[in-house]
């Protein structure tokens, strides 16, 4: 865990250190995210392919490096909790609703950004580092319990969570003259959610998709 955090922080700092220091502004933000699953194999995890997003928390920091009046790069690091509801069928209990809970460190290393009259439109690469994951299951007596083995490791035979995600982010912010800003973004991952290397020939096509709504402040 500490190694992952250290690598992410070093990468984030190295990117910002290479930017033009005189044009950098720093901001903080927090808000909510709504996380769902996408892909043709969702029914392998959730009965009937049902996947419902639930609201959870997100907090992060942003560095804006404006190279011209209307263009620049946005560098961001966020911590997000992601909660998704799925339907489970374990062949013992009737179909039941389960919570898939995850925690990510989200890195947006360099998003090209267009600035115009307070509006910021951006898109760029996304890297997600999974910090924790669990899913609810039922025992033989029908009692719900939290299965933390869903996080897993390379020593597992399969069916454990991928520790890295990668994809794209697209977003829109609006900033007031006093530095207060409001934003919305969509994250789409392209790395399969579950590692099944030793259980089947092909990975399940199940991917992350999240929507963030944030409010923040930029220090002038």
Beta strands, then each sheet from edge to edge (+ up, - down):
strand 1: 24-38
strand 2: 51-66
strand 3: 71-88
strand 4: 96-116
strand 5: 119-138
strand 6: 144-147
strand 7: 160-161
strand 8: 164-175
strand 9: 180-189
strand 10: 194-195
strand 11: 207-219
sheet 1: 6+ 5- 4+ 3- 2+ 1- 11+ 9- 8+
sheet 2: 7+ 10-
end
